[in-house]
Amino acid sequence: MDKKMTFEEANRALEETVSKLENESSSLDESMALYAEACELLAFCVNALDNYKGQIMDIHKRVIEGKEEEK
């Protein structure tokens, strides 16, 4: 998996990987490789969302602090 992948790219790849797991009659080895890939992509997406959440909370905190200073 490319670590420079965007959230959108990783999410798309995750959807494609899950679709392959659901729709294709893969061997057990292939299914395990797809499952491992899906887990890595999911972890990447969760991590990206956590980072965005932290950024949003930081922005929100600065906005709230700015409003309190105006009072």
OpenMM code with the backbone's topology and positions (N, CA, C; nanometers):
from openmm import Vec3, app, unit

residues = "MET ASP LYS LYS MET THR PHE GLU GLU ALA ASN ARG ALA LEU GLU GLU THR VAL SER LYS LEU GLU ASN GLU SER SER SER LEU ASP GLU SER MET ALA LEU TYR ALA GLU ALA CYS GLU LEU LEU ALA PHE CYS VAL ASN ALA LEU ASP ASN TYR LYS GLY GLN ILE MET ASP ILE HIS LYS ARG VAL ILE GLU GLY LYS GLU GLU GLU LYS".split()
positions = [
    Vec3(0.0847, -0.1182, 0.0000),
    Vec3(0.0000, 0.0000, 0.0000),
    Vec3(0.0885, 0.1235, 0.0000),
    Vec3(0.0496, 0.2205, -0.0791),
    Vec3(0.1236, 0.3459, -0.0909),
    Vec3(0.0874, 0.4376, 0.0250),
    Vec3(0.1866, 0.4732, 0.1079),
    Vec3(0.1615, 0.5589, 0.2247),
    Vec3(0.1268, 0.7020, 0.1844),
    Vec3(0.1547, 0.7411, 0.0605),
    Vec3(0.1222, 0.8758, 0.0140),
    Vec3(-0.0163, 0.8814, -0.0491),
    Vec3(-0.0899, 0.7746, -0.0335),
    Vec3(-0.2242, 0.7644, -0.0870),
    Vec3(-0.3158, 0.8630, -0.0124),
    Vec3(-0.4092, 0.9203, -0.0839),
    Vec3(-0.5063, 1.0080, -0.0190),
    Vec3(-0.6142, 0.9223, 0.0474),
    Vec3(-0.6911, 0.9864, 0.1342),
    Vec3(-0.8028, 0.9153, 0.1968),
    Vec3(-0.8982, 0.8620, 0.0908),
    Vec3(-0.9279, 0.9452, -0.0067),
    Vec3(-1.0234, 0.9059, -0.1109),
    Vec3(-0.9724, 0.7864, -0.1908),
    Vec3(-0.8427, 0.7863, -0.2225),
    Vec3(-0.7842, 0.6734, -0.2954),
    Vec3(-0.7880, 0.5466, -0.2117),
    Vec3(-0.7542, 0.5596, -0.0841),
    Vec3(-0.7545, 0.4429, 0.0047),
    Vec3(-0.8957, 0.3898, 0.0233),
    Vec3(-0.9917, 0.4793, 0.0372),
    Vec3(-1.1307, 0.4371, 0.0539),
    Vec3(-1.1806, 0.3650, -0.0715),
    Vec3(-1.1456, 0.4184, -0.1872),
    Vec3(-1.1846, 0.3545, -0.3139),
    Vec3(-1.1203, 0.2161, -0.3249),
    Vec3(-0.9918, 0.2072, -0.2913),
    Vec3(-0.9218, 0.0787, -0.2971),
    Vec3(-0.9820, -0.0203, -0.1976),
    Vec3(-1.0217, 0.0292, -0.0810),
    Vec3(-1.0856, -0.0571, 0.0184),
    Vec3(-1.2175, -0.1112, -0.0353),
    Vec3(-1.2964, -0.0251, -0.0960),
    Vec3(-1.4240, -0.0697, -0.1538),
    Vec3(-1.4011, -0.1753, -0.2613),
    Vec3(-1.3005, -0.1551, -0.3457),
    Vec3(-1.2705, -0.2515, -0.4520),
    Vec3(-1.2238, -0.3847, -0.3934),
    Vec3(-1.1421, -0.3781, -0.2905),
    Vec3(-1.0895, -0.4998, -0.2277),
    Vec3(-1.2019, -0.5783, -0.1617),
    Vec3(-1.2897, -0.5086, -0.0903),
    Vec3(-1.4030, -0.5749, -0.0260),
    Vec3(-1.4950, -0.6363, -0.1322),
    Vec3(-1.5142, -0.5649, -0.2411),
    Vec3(-1.5966, -0.6177, -0.3495),
    Vec3(-1.5372, -0.7469, -0.4059),
    Vec3(-1.4062, -0.7489, -0.4221),
    Vec3(-1.3402, -0.8710, -0.4702),
    Vec3(-1.3603, -0.9857, -0.3720),
    Vec3(-1.3503, -0.9540, -0.2426),
    Vec3(-1.3709, -1.0586, -0.1424),
    Vec3(-1.5138, -1.1125, -0.1468),
    Vec3(-1.6089, -1.0251, -0.1718),
    Vec3(-1.7497, -1.0650, -0.1726),
    Vec3(-1.7909, -1.1357, -0.3006),
    Vec3(-1.7320, -1.0984, -0.4138),
    Vec3(-1.7843, -1.1431, -0.5425),
    Vec3(-1.7011, -1.2469, -0.6154),
    Vec3(-1.5769, -1.2570, -0.5831),
    Vec3(-1.4930, -1.3501, -0.6580),
    Vec3(-1.4740, -1.4799, -0.5820),
    Vec3(-1.4615, -1.5856, -0.6565),
    Vec3(-1.4325, -1.7144, -0.5945),
    Vec3(-1.2808, -1.7327, -0.5945),
    Vec3(-1.2180, -1.6710, -0.4945),
    Vec3(-1.0722, -1.6739, -0.4828),
    Vec3(-1.0303, -1.7938, -0.3991),
    Vec3(-0.9052, -1.8321, -0.4182),
    Vec3(-0.8503, -1.9373, -0.3336),
    Vec3(-0.8354, -1.8827, -0.1913),
    Vec3(-0.8135, -1.9708, -0.0980),
    Vec3(-0.7954, -1.9290, 0.0403),
    Vec3(-0.6767, -1.8351, 0.0526),
    Vec3(-0.5666, -1.8644, -0.0156),
    Vec3(-0.4483, -1.7777, -0.0111),
    Vec3(-0.4787, -1.6388, -0.0673),
    Vec3(-0.5493, -1.6348, -0.1793),
    Vec3(-0.5866, -1.5057, -0.2389),
    Vec3(-0.6813, -1.4284, -0.1470),
    Vec3(-0.7753, -1.4995, -0.0874),
    Vec3(-0.8684, -1.4344, 0.0046),
    Vec3(-0.7950, -1.3777, 0.1256),
    Vec3(-0.6989, -1.4499, 0.1759),
    Vec3(-0.6214, -1.4008, 0.2906),
    Vec3(-0.5412, -1.2767, 0.2530),
    Vec3(-0.4839, -1.2753, 0.1334),
    Vec3(-0.4087, -1.1583, 0.0871),
    Vec3(-0.5021, -1.0381, 0.0708),
    Vec3(-0.6205, -1.0608, 0.0161),
    Vec3(-0.7185, -0.9532, 0.0014),
    Vec3(-0.7646, -0.9024, 0.1385),
    Vec3(-0.7846, -0.9944, 0.2314),
    Vec3(-0.8261, -0.9565, 0.3661),
    Vec3(-0.7180, -0.8718, 0.4333),
    Vec3(-0.5929, -0.9128, 0.4201),
    Vec3(-0.4823, -0.8362, 0.4782),
    Vec3(-0.4752, -0.6964, 0.4172),
    Vec3(-0.4936, -0.6889, 0.2857),
    Vec3(-0.4928, -0.5595, 0.2170),
    Vec3(-0.6072, -0.4721, 0.2666),
    Vec3(-0.7251, -0.5317, 0.2814),
    Vec3(-0.8409, -0.4567, 0.3302),
    Vec3(-0.8155, -0.4035, 0.4706),
    Vec3(-0.7548, -0.4831, 0.5551),
    Vec3(-0.7249, -0.4394, 0.6922),
    Vec3(-0.6272, -0.3224, 0.6927),
    Vec3(-0.5259, -0.3282, 0.6081),
    Vec3(-0.4297, -0.2179, 0.5985),
    Vec3(-0.4968, -0.0906, 0.5477),
    Vec3(-0.5796, -0.1051, 0.4473),
    Vec3(-0.6499, 0.0112, 0.3926),
    Vec3(-0.7463, 0.0698, 0.4955),
    Vec3(-0.8148, -0.0162, 0.5680),
    Vec3(-0.9067, 0.0309, 0.6711),
    Vec3(-0.8308, 0.1063, 0.7800),
    Vec3(-0.7174, 0.0521, 0.8231),
    Vec3(-0.6362, 0.1193, 0.9251),
    Vec3(-0.5894, 0.2558, 0.8747),
    Vec3(-0.5502, 0.2628, 0.7486),
    Vec3(-0.5081, 0.3899, 0.6889),
    Vec3(-0.6228, 0.4900, 0.6919),
    Vec3(-0.7426, 0.4463, 0.6531),
    Vec3(-0.8590, 0.5356, 0.6495),
    Vec3(-0.8966, 0.5823, 0.7900),
    Vec3(-0.8965, 0.4914, 0.8864),
    Vec3(-0.9299, 0.5278, 1.0247),
    Vec3(-0.8283, 0.6275, 1.0781),
    Vec3(-0.7014, 0.6038, 1.0508),
    Vec3(-0.5961, 0.6953, 1.0957),
    Vec3(-0.6136, 0.8333, 1.0327),
    Vec3(-0.6437, 0.8364, 0.9038),
    Vec3(-0.6656, 0.9643, 0.8350),
    Vec3(-0.7844, 1.0382, 0.8954),
    Vec3(-0.8928, 0.9668, 0.9224),
    Vec3(-1.0100, 1.0298, 0.9819),
    Vec3(-0.9800, 1.0822, 1.1218),
    Vec3(-0.9015, 1.0068, 1.1987),
    Vec3(-0.8614, 1.0528, 1.3322),
    Vec3(-0.7792, 1.1806, 1.3228),
    Vec3(-0.6896, 1.1863, 1.2236),
    Vec3(-0.6096, 1.3074, 1.2050),
    Vec3(-0.6976, 1.4268, 1.1689),
    Vec3(-0.7926, 1.4053, 1.0788),
    Vec3(-0.8840, 1.5128, 1.0406),
    Vec3(-0.9683, 1.5563, 1.1599),
    Vec3(-1.0124, 1.4602, 1.2390),
    Vec3(-1.0914, 1.4922, 1.3574),
    Vec3(-1.0101, 1.5807, 1.4525),
    Vec3(-0.8832, 1.5458, 1.4723),
    Vec3(-0.7972, 1.6272, 1.5575),
    Vec3(-0.7802, 1.7681, 1.5037),
    Vec3(-0.7640, 1.7803, 1.3734),
    Vec3(-0.7509, 1.9125, 1.3125),
    Vec3(-0.8789, 1.9936, 1.3311),
    Vec3(-0.9926, 1.9289, 1.3133),
    Vec3(-1.1206, 1.9980, 1.3301),
    Vec3(-1.1368, 2.0432, 1.4747),
    Vec3(-1.0993, 1.9589, 1.5686),
    Vec3(-1.1106, 1.9957, 1.7096),
    Vec3(-1.0181, 2.1126, 1.7428),
    Vec3(-0.8986, 2.1131, 1.6851),
    Vec3(-0.8057, 2.2251, 1.7067),
    Vec3(-0.8634, 2.3557, 1.6518),
    Vec3(-0.9195, 2.3498, 1.5323),
    Vec3(-0.9801, 2.4691, 1.4722),
    Vec3(-1.0967, 2.5160, 1.5581),
    Vec3(-1.1802, 2.4234, 1.5993),
    Vec3(-1.2955, 2.4573, 1.6823),
    Vec3(-1.2498, 2.5229, 1.8130),
    Vec3(-1.1470, 2.4673, 1.8731),
    Vec3(-1.0939, 2.5223, 1.9986),
    Vec3(-1.0445, 2.6661, 1.9785),
    Vec3(-0.9734, 2.6905, 1.8683),
    Vec3(-0.9241, 2.8259, 1.8407),
    Vec3(-1.0395, 2.9228, 1.8181),
    Vec3(-1.1442, 2.8769, 1.7497),
    Vec3(-1.2606, 2.9626, 1.7250),
    Vec3(-1.3292, 2.9961, 1.8569),
    Vec3(-1.3497, 2.8967, 1.9411),
    Vec3(-1.4149, 2.9183, 2.0703),
    Vec3(-1.3301, 3.0116, 2.1568),
    Vec3(-1.1986, 2.9898, 2.1603),
    Vec3(-1.1111, 3.0768, 2.2392),
    Vec3(-1.1140, 3.2196, 2.1862),
    Vec3(-1.1214, 3.2350, 2.0543),
    Vec3(-1.1300, 3.3662, 1.9935),
    Vec3(-1.2583, 3.4378, 2.0315),
    Vec3(-1.3680, 3.3630, 2.0381),
    Vec3(-1.4958, 3.4234, 2.0770),
    Vec3(-1.4932, 3.4650, 2.2233),
    Vec3(-1.4284, 3.3851, 2.3067),
    Vec3(-1.4215, 3.4173, 2.4492),
    Vec3(-1.3353, 3.5407, 2.4736),
    Vec3(-1.2314, 3.5597, 2.3925),
    Vec3(-1.1452, 3.6762, 2.4055),
    Vec3(-1.2177, 3.8053, 2.3651),
    Vec3(-1.3161, 3.7920, 2.2751),
    Vec3(-1.3922, 3.9081, 2.2279),
    Vec3(-1.4862, 3.9615, 2.3357),
    Vec3(-1.5215, 3.8798, 2.4308),
    Vec3(-1.6180, 3.9213, 2.5345),
    Vec3(-1.5587, 4.0186, 2.6324),
] * unit.nanometer
topology = app.Topology()
chain = topology.addChain("A")
for resn in residues:
    res = topology.addResidue(resn, chain)
    for name in ("N", "CA", "C"):
        topology.addAtom(name, app.Element.getBySymbol(name[0]), res)
